[in-house]
């Protein structure tokens, strides 16, 4: 009888690449799903759920991201310090003006596992508001977003 085994990726055998994604005109949620898949490594045949097999992702032009529908005016970000009455509600419209990188990071972090593995995968994400980034030495590959990342 033939014994079948599942291939498990070993951390030393993983080939990590650097991808740069231009977020200009991209829908926030669709961009976040593409970035989360690359960070987790689910696009690779050697994907293993309990091992970080993902790549590094650089997102540029985060300030030019698009939210569909009325989300820009109606969607809010909620924080609470733990003390009574210290609730803060901020509209995404205001956050996009002050901290556009935070909006993109929060969307992507929510799509990663909420444990130590997810924290390690999130550290491989670099988001920049403008078109320049600091990782030129790594020679990143330009990742073209397909129709799934645009409204239309």
SULKANOR-V922237 format. One record per run of one state. SS is the DSSP state (hx for helix, st for strand, lp for the rest). FROM is the first residue (numbers start at 1). LEN is the number of residues. Records with the same first field share a line. If there is no record, write none. Layout:
SS=FROM-LEN ; FROM-LEN
This chain:
lp=1-10 ; 14-4 ; 23-4 ; 41-15 ; 61-1 ; 65-1 ; 67-4 ; 75-1 ; 81-6 ; 99-1 ; 110-6 ; 123-2 ; 128-8 ; 139-2 ; 143-4 ; 150-3
hx=11-3 ; 28-13 ; 62-3 ; 71-4 ; 92-7 ; 100-10 ; 116-7 ; 136-3 ; 147-3
st=18-5 ; 27-1 ; 56-5 ; 66-1 ; 76-5 ; 87-5 ; 125-3 ; 141-2
